[in-house]
C-alpha cells in the first residue's frame, strides 16, 4: 500500500491529531488493565464481537496519555478496516515503519492491535516485536481458541489475558445514569433499579444495544454478523443452514441440559457435526457449556452439559419469548455474572450438580480444592411446591458436598431460613448482581 494512504487510515484511528470518542469508562476492566500493564507481557483482550473491546482499548490509550505518555508513542490499528487491501505480516511491517517515519516517536512505543486474528501469521510478528523489545503490545480478538492456541504455542509465559463480556448489571446501571450504588442509594433507587433489571434481562447488555432505541434491530444484525463473519466465513463452513439451525436451537434452549446425540436427533445432524459446530460457537463466545460436578473426570465428561448464551437479548430476539422463559433467562444472567467473576479469579471452577433422582442445583462454585458456594436460581418462590422442590435439591447437594450454607436467587424474596440445620439465604437477583 502507498504509505501516504496507509498513514491516512492510521490517522483516523489514533489520537495524534484529534480527540476520539472513548465511550463510557468501564472501571473494572481499566483497573485490570492498569494491573496487567505493569508487567512486560503481551496483553490479550478477548471477548465476543460487539462486547466493547475496541472502545475499551481506546480507554486504555486515554489512561496511558493521562499518565504522561505522549500520544505519538501510541499506535492503534483496527485490522477490520476495509481499506487495508491485504492482511499479512508485510502489512504489519509497513504499518509500523510508516508510523515511525511520519511521527518519529521517542521512547517506548505501545501498539494496540484490534481484531488481530484477521491477519495471517500475526502471532509470529507479535513474538518478534515482543522479543526484540520494539514495542509493548496489546492485542484483541473475537476468537478464544485462535488466540489461546497461537499464543500458547509461540508466547508461552509471555502473555496475560483480559476477558471482556457484555455489560455487568452494575455497568448497565452506569450506562443508564445510575452511577452510585451504596446502601443508601439502593434504598432510594430500588424501584428504578428493578425496572432496569427487566430491561437487562429482556434486551441483554451489549453496550450499543443498551444505548439504542432500536434494540431488536441491532440484535438481529449482531446475530447475522456472528453467523456470517465469525462462523461461516472464519471456519469455512459449507452447511450454512444447518449451522444457523443449531445456533437458534442453542439460543432457544439456554439453561437446559443437552447432549450432542440428543441434538443430532432433533436437528437431523450427525453427532460429530453438532460437536464440531458447538466448539466453533464456544470459540467465538456465542454459547458456553457447563459440565456436571463429579469427583471423577470420566463422570463429568459423559454427563449432559447445560448450555448458556452470551446474551439474553439474543435469546429473546432469536430464540424464545421473554415472559414465557423468565426462569431460564435469569439463570443465564447468573451464569454470565459467574463467568465475569471467574475471569477475575481464574482459580474458580463452575459446574452444575445433579443426582440419580434428577434433583438439580444450578451452580456449584469450586475454589481450589474446595466447594465454596452452591447457588440455586428460582425466580418465584411463592408457590409452596416450587419452593419445596428447590430446597430439597439444595439440601441434598449440601449434604453430599458437605456445605452448611447455600443461596437461592429470587425475584423479590430476601431472607435467611434454617432448614434441617442448614442455612439458606434468599437473595433478590438485583442485589446479588450488585454484590
C-alpha positions as CSV (number, residue, x, y, z in Angstrom):
1,X,0.0,0.0,0.0
2,X,1.0,3.6,-0.6
3,X,2.4,4.9,2.7
4,X,0.5,8.2,2.5
5,X,-2.7,6.3,2.1
6,X,-1.7,4.0,4.9
7,X,-0.9,6.8,7.3
8,X,-4.3,8.4,6.4
9,X,-6.0,5.2,7.6
10,X,-4.0,5.1,10.8
11,X,-4.6,8.7,11.5
12,X,-8.4,8.0,11.6
13,X,-8.0,5.5,14.4
14,X,-5.5,7.4,16.6
15,X,-5.4,10.4,18.9
16,X,-2.5,12.1,17.2
17,X,-4.4,15.0,15.7
18,X,-7.9,14.6,17.1
19,X,-9.9,13.6,20.2
20,X,-11.7,10.3,19.7
21,X,-14.8,9.1,21.4
22,X,-13.9,6.7,24.2
23,X,-17.4,5.9,25.4
24,X,-18.4,5.3,29.0
25,X,-15.4,4.1,31.0
26,X,-15.7,0.6,32.2
27,X,-13.8,0.9,35.5
28,X,-13.4,-2.9,36.3
29,X,-11.6,-3.5,33.1
30,X,-9.5,-0.4,33.2
31,X,-8.3,-1.3,36.7
32,X,-7.4,-4.8,35.4
33,X,-5.5,-3.3,32.5
34,X,-3.5,-1.0,34.8
35,X,-2.6,-4.0,36.9
36,X,-1.6,-6.1,33.8
37,X,0.3,-3.2,32.1
38,X,2.9,-3.2,34.9
39,X,4.3,-6.4,33.5
40,X,6.4,-6.8,30.4
41,X,4.0,-9.3,28.9
42,X,1.8,-9.1,25.8
43,X,-1.8,-8.3,26.9
44,X,-4.6,-10.1,25.1
45,X,-8.1,-8.6,25.2
46,X,-10.6,-11.3,24.2
47,X,-14.4,-11.5,24.1
48,X,-17.4,-11.7,21.8
49,X,-17.9,-9.3,18.9
50,X,-19.6,-6.1,19.9
51,X,-18.8,-6.5,23.7
52,X,-16.9,-3.2,23.7
53,X,-13.3,-4.3,23.2
54,X,-12.5,-1.5,20.7
55,X,-13.8,1.2,23.0
56,X,-12.1,-0.4,25.9
57,X,-8.8,-0.2,24.1
58,X,-9.3,3.4,23.3
59,X,-10.0,3.9,27.0
60,X,-6.6,2.2,27.7
61,X,-5.0,4.7,25.3
62,X,-6.6,7.5,27.2
63,X,-5.3,6.1,30.5
64,X,-1.8,6.0,29.2
65,X,-2.0,9.5,27.9
66,X,-3.3,10.7,31.3
67,X,-0.3,9.0,32.9
68,X,2.0,11.2,30.8
69,X,2.7,9.0,27.7
70,X,2.8,11.1,24.6
71,X,0.1,10.4,22.1
72,X,2.7,9.9,19.4
73,X,4.0,6.9,21.3
74,X,0.7,5.1,21.0
75,X,-0.3,3.3,17.8
76,X,-3.8,1.9,17.3
77,X,-4.6,-0.4,14.4
78,X,-8.0,-1.8,13.5
79,X,-7.5,-4.8,11.2
80,X,-11.2,-4.9,10.3
81,X,-10.8,-1.6,8.5
82,X,-11.9,-2.5,4.9
83,X,-9.3,-0.1,3.4
84,X,-6.5,-2.5,4.2
85,X,-6.0,-4.2,0.9
86,X,-4.1,-7.2,2.2
87,X,-3.8,-8.7,5.7
88,X,-0.4,-10.3,6.2
89,X,2.8,-9.6,8.2
90,X,4.1,-7.5,5.3
91,X,1.3,-5.1,6.0
92,X,2.1,-5.1,9.7
93,X,5.8,-4.3,8.9
94,X,4.6,-1.5,6.6
95,X,2.2,-0.1,9.2
96,X,5.0,0.0,11.8
97,X,7.6,1.6,9.5
98,X,5.1,4.2,8.2
99,X,4.1,5.1,11.7
100,X,7.7,5.6,12.8
101,X,8.6,7.6,9.6
102,X,5.7,10.0,9.9
103,X,5.7,10.5,13.7
104,X,9.3,9.8,14.8
105,X,8.3,8.7,18.3
106,X,10.9,9.0,21.1
107,X,11.0,6.4,23.8
108,X,8.8,3.3,24.4
109,X,6.1,2.6,21.9
110,X,2.8,0.9,22.8
111,X,0.8,-0.8,19.9
112,X,-2.9,-1.6,20.2
113,X,-4.0,-4.2,17.5
114,X,-7.7,-4.7,17.3
115,X,-9.1,-8.0,15.8
116,X,-5.5,-9.1,15.1
117,X,-6.7,-12.7,14.2
118,X,-7.7,-11.3,10.8
119,X,-4.0,-11.2,9.8
120,X,-2.4,-14.3,8.5
121,X,0.7,-15.1,10.6
122,X,0.1,-12.3,13.1
123,X,1.4,-14.4,16.0
124,X,5.0,-14.6,14.7
125,X,5.1,-10.9,14.1
126,X,3.9,-10.3,17.7
127,X,6.5,-12.6,19.1
128,X,9.2,-10.9,17.1
129,X,8.2,-7.4,18.2
130,X,8.0,-8.6,21.8
131,X,11.3,-10.5,21.9
132,X,13.2,-7.6,20.2
133,X,11.5,-5.2,22.7
134,X,10.4,-2.9,19.8
135,X,7.1,-2.1,21.5
136,X,4.6,-3.0,24.2
137,X,1.7,-4.9,22.7
138,X,-2.0,-5.0,23.5
139,X,-3.9,-7.2,21.1
140,X,-7.6,-8.0,20.8
141,X,-9.6,-10.8,19.1
142,X,-13.1,-12.4,19.0
143,X,-11.9,-15.9,18.7
144,X,-10.8,-17.5,22.0
145,X,-9.4,-20.7,20.6
146,X,-7.3,-19.0,17.9
147,X,-5.7,-16.5,20.3
148,X,-5.1,-19.1,23.0
149,X,-3.7,-21.7,20.6
150,X,-1.4,-19.4,18.7
151,X,-0.1,-17.5,21.7
152,X,0.1,-20.7,23.8
153,X,2.4,-22.1,21.2
154,X,4.6,-19.1,20.5
155,X,4.3,-16.9,23.6
156,X,4.1,-19.4,26.4
157,X,4.6,-17.5,29.6
158,X,4.8,-14.2,27.7
159,X,1.1,-13.1,27.7
160,X,-1.6,-12.1,30.1
161,X,-5.4,-12.3,29.4
162,X,-8.1,-9.8,29.9
163,X,-11.6,-11.2,29.1
164,X,-14.3,-8.8,28.1
165,X,-18.0,-9.5,28.4
166,X,-21.1,-7.5,27.6
167,X,-22.1,-5.2,30.5
168,X,-22.4,-6.4,34.0
169,X,-25.6,-5.1,35.8
170,X,-23.5,-2.5,37.6
171,X,-22.1,-1.3,34.3
172,X,-25.6,-1.4,32.8
173,X,-26.9,0.9,35.6
174,X,-24.0,3.3,34.9
175,X,-24.9,3.3,31.2
176,X,-28.4,4.3,32.3
177,X,-27.3,7.1,34.5
178,X,-27.2,5.3,37.9
179,X,-23.6,5.7,39.0
180,X,-23.8,5.3,42.8
181,X,-25.0,2.0,44.3
182,X,-24.1,2.2,48.0
183,X,-26.7,1.1,50.6
184,X,-28.5,4.4,50.8
185,X,-28.7,4.7,47.0
186,X,-30.2,1.2,46.8
187,X,-33.0,2.1,49.2
188,X,-33.9,5.3,47.3
189,X,-33.5,3.9,43.8
190,X,-34.8,0.4,44.3
191,X,-37.9,0.9,42.1
192,X,-35.8,2.3,39.3
193,X,-33.2,-0.5,39.6
194,X,-35.9,-3.2,39.4
195,X,-37.3,-1.6,36.3
196,X,-33.9,-1.5,34.6
197,X,-33.4,-5.1,35.6
198,X,-36.3,-6.1,33.5
199,X,-34.8,-4.4,30.5
200,X,-31.4,-6.0,31.3
201,X,-33.0,-9.5,31.2
202,X,-35.1,-8.8,28.1
203,X,-32.7,-7.0,25.8
204,X,-29.3,-8.1,27.2
205,X,-26.3,-6.0,27.7
206,X,-24.3,-5.4,24.6
207,X,-23.2,-1.7,25.0
208,X,-24.6,-0.5,21.7
209,X,-28.0,-2.2,22.3
210,X,-28.2,-0.7,25.8
211,X,-27.7,2.8,24.4
212,X,-30.0,2.5,21.4
213,X,-33.8,2.6,20.9
214,X,-33.5,0.1,18.0
215,X,-32.6,-2.8,20.3
216,X,-34.1,-5.7,18.4
217,X,-32.8,-4.4,15.0
218,X,-29.3,-4.2,16.4
219,X,-29.5,-7.7,18.0
220,X,-30.6,-9.2,14.7
221,X,-27.7,-7.5,12.9
222,X,-25.3,-8.9,15.6
223,X,-26.7,-12.4,15.0
224,X,-26.1,-12.0,11.3
225,X,-22.5,-10.9,11.9
226,X,-21.9,-13.7,14.3
227,X,-23.1,-16.3,11.9
228,X,-21.7,-14.9,8.7
229,X,-18.3,-13.4,9.8
230,X,-17.4,-15.3,12.9
231,X,-18.7,-18.8,12.0
232,X,-19.4,-19.4,8.3
233,X,-16.5,-17.4,6.9
234,X,-13.9,-17.9,9.6
235,X,-14.4,-21.7,9.9
236,X,-15.2,-22.2,6.2
237,X,-18.5,-23.9,6.9
238,X,-20.4,-25.2,3.9
239,X,-23.6,-26.3,5.8
240,X,-24.8,-22.8,6.4
241,X,-28.5,-23.6,7.0
242,X,-27.6,-26.4,9.4
243,X,-25.3,-24.1,11.4
244,X,-28.0,-21.5,11.6
245,X,-30.5,-24.1,12.8
246,X,-28.1,-25.3,15.5
247,X,-27.4,-21.7,16.6
248,X,-31.1,-21.0,17.0
249,X,-31.5,-24.3,18.8
250,X,-29.0,-23.4,21.5
251,X,-30.4,-19.9,21.9
252,X,-33.8,-21.4,22.4
253,X,-32.5,-23.9,24.9
254,X,-30.4,-21.6,27.1
255,X,-30.3,-23.1,30.6
256,X,-31.3,-26.6,29.5
257,X,-29.3,-29.8,29.5
258,X,-28.1,-31.0,26.2
259,X,-26.0,-33.8,24.6
260,X,-24.6,-34.0,21.1
261,X,-26.6,-37.2,20.4
262,X,-29.9,-35.7,21.5
263,X,-29.3,-32.6,19.4
264,X,-28.4,-34.9,16.5
265,X,-31.9,-36.5,16.6
266,X,-33.7,-33.1,16.9
267,X,-31.9,-31.4,14.0
268,X,-31.0,-34.3,11.8
269,X,-27.3,-33.6,12.0
270,X,-24.7,-36.1,12.9
271,X,-23.4,-36.0,16.5
272,X,-19.9,-35.3,15.1
273,X,-21.1,-32.3,13.2
274,X,-23.0,-31.0,16.2
275,X,-19.9,-31.4,18.3
276,X,-17.7,-29.6,15.8
277,X,-20.1,-26.7,15.3
278,X,-20.6,-26.4,19.1
279,X,-16.8,-26.0,19.5
280,X,-17.0,-23.1,17.0
281,X,-19.7,-21.4,19.0
282,X,-17.6,-21.6,22.1
283,X,-14.6,-20.2,20.2
284,X,-16.5,-17.0,19.2
285,X,-18.2,-16.7,22.6
286,X,-21.7,-17.3,21.4
287,X,-22.5,-20.1,23.8
288,X,-21.0,-21.8,26.8
289,X,-21.3,-25.4,28.0
290,X,-21.4,-26.1,31.7
291,X,-20.2,-29.5,33.0
292,X,-21.9,-31.5,35.8
293,X,-19.9,-31.7,39.0
294,X,-18.4,-35.0,39.8
295,X,-15.4,-36.2,41.8
296,X,-14.4,-38.2,38.7
297,X,-13.4,-36.7,35.3
298,X,-15.0,-39.6,33.4
299,X,-18.4,-38.9,35.0
300,X,-18.1,-35.2,34.2
301,X,-17.3,-35.8,30.6
302,X,-20.0,-38.4,29.9
303,X,-22.8,-36.4,31.6
304,X,-25.1,-33.9,29.7
305,X,-24.0,-30.3,29.7
306,X,-26.0,-27.2,30.3
307,X,-25.9,-24.6,27.5
308,X,-25.9,-20.9,28.1
309,X,-25.8,-17.9,25.7
310,X,-23.5,-14.9,25.7
311,X,-26.5,-12.5,25.9
312,X,-30.2,-12.9,26.9
313,X,-31.2,-10.2,24.4
314,X,-30.0,-12.6,21.6
315,X,-32.1,-15.4,23.3
316,X,-35.2,-13.3,23.3
317,X,-34.7,-11.9,19.8
318,X,-33.7,-15.2,18.1
319,X,-34.9,-17.9,20.5
320,X,-37.9,-17.5,22.7
321,X,-40.4,-15.1,24.3
322,X,-39.3,-13.2,27.3
323,X,-42.4,-13.7,29.5
324,X,-42.6,-17.4,28.9
325,X,-39.0,-18.2,29.8
326,X,-38.1,-15.8,32.6
327,X,-36.6,-18.5,34.9
328,X,-34.2,-19.7,32.2
329,X,-33.2,-16.2,31.3
330,X,-32.5,-15.3,34.9
331,X,-30.4,-18.5,35.2
332,X,-28.5,-17.4,32.1
333,X,-27.9,-13.9,33.7
334,X,-26.5,-15.6,36.8
335,X,-24.2,-17.8,34.8
336,X,-22.8,-14.8,32.9
337,X,-22.1,-13.0,36.1
338,X,-20.3,-16.0,37.5
339,X,-18.2,-16.1,34.2
340,X,-17.2,-12.5,34.8
341,X,-16.1,-13.3,38.4
342,X,-14.3,-16.3,37.1
343,X,-12.4,-14.1,34.6
344,X,-11.2,-12.0,37.6
345,X,-10.4,-15.1,39.7
346,X,-9.0,-17.9,37.4
347,X,-8.9,-20.4,40.3
348,X,-12.7,-20.6,40.3
349,X,-14.4,-23.5,38.5
350,X,-18.1,-23.6,37.7
351,X,-20.4,-26.7,37.5
352,X,-24.0,-27.8,37.9
353,X,-25.0,-30.6,40.3
354,X,-27.4,-33.4,39.7
355,X,-28.1,-36.8,41.3
356,X,-29.6,-40.1,40.1
357,X,-33.0,-38.9,41.2
358,X,-32.8,-35.9,38.9
359,X,-32.5,-33.4,41.8
360,X,-30.6,-30.5,40.4
361,X,-28.7,-27.4,41.7
362,X,-27.9,-24.8,39.1
363,X,-24.4,-23.8,40.1
364,X,-21.5,-25.3,42.1
365,X,-18.6,-22.9,42.6
366,X,-15.3,-24.7,43.3
367,X,-12.3,-22.6,44.5
368,X,-9.1,-24.6,44.6
369,X,-9.8,-27.9,46.1
370,X,-12.9,-26.8,48.0
371,X,-16.6,-26.2,47.1
372,X,-17.1,-22.5,48.0
373,X,-20.7,-21.9,47.0
374,X,-23.9,-23.6,46.0
375,X,-26.4,-21.4,44.1
376,X,-30.0,-22.2,43.1
377,X,-32.0,-19.9,40.8
378,X,-35.8,-19.7,41.4
379,X,-37.4,-16.6,40.2
380,X,-40.7,-17.1,42.0
381,X,-40.7,-19.0,45.3
382,X,-44.3,-18.0,46.3
383,X,-45.6,-21.4,45.2
384,X,-45.0,-23.8,48.1
385,X,-44.5,-26.8,45.8
386,X,-41.9,-25.0,43.7
387,X,-40.1,-23.8,46.8
388,X,-40.1,-27.2,48.4
389,X,-38.7,-28.8,45.3
390,X,-35.8,-26.3,45.1
391,X,-35.0,-26.7,48.8
392,X,-35.0,-30.5,48.6
393,X,-32.5,-30.4,45.8
394,X,-30.3,-27.9,47.5
395,X,-30.3,-29.8,50.9
396,X,-29.4,-33.0,49.1
397,X,-26.4,-31.3,47.4
398,X,-25.4,-29.6,50.6
399,X,-25.3,-33.0,52.4
400,X,-23.3,-34.6,49.6
401,X,-20.9,-31.8,49.2
402,X,-20.7,-31.0,53.0
403,X,-21.8,-27.4,52.8
404,X,-23.7,-25.7,55.6
405,X,-24.8,-22.6,53.7
406,X,-26.3,-22.0,50.2
407,X,-28.0,-19.3,48.2
408,X,-31.3,-19.1,46.3
409,X,-31.6,-16.2,43.9
410,X,-35.1,-14.9,43.5
411,X,-37.2,-12.0,42.2
412,X,-38.2,-10.5,45.5
413,X,-37.7,-12.9,48.4
414,X,-35.0,-11.6,50.8
415,X,-34.4,-13.5,54.0
416,X,-32.5,-16.3,55.6
417,X,-34.0,-19.7,56.6
418,X,-32.7,-22.6,58.6
419,X,-33.8,-25.9,57.1
420,X,-32.6,-29.2,58.7
421,X,-29.7,-27.4,60.3
422,X,-28.7,-25.8,57.0
423,X,-28.6,-22.1,56.3
424,X,-30.3,-20.9,53.1
425,X,-30.1,-17.3,52.1
426,X,-32.8,-15.9,49.7
427,X,-31.4,-13.0,47.7
428,X,-33.2,-10.9,45.0
429,X,-31.3,-11.1,41.7
430,X,-30.6,-7.3,41.5
431,X,-29.0,-7.3,45.0
432,X,-26.9,-10.4,44.1
433,X,-25.7,-8.9,40.8
434,X,-24.6,-5.7,42.7
435,X,-22.6,-7.8,45.1
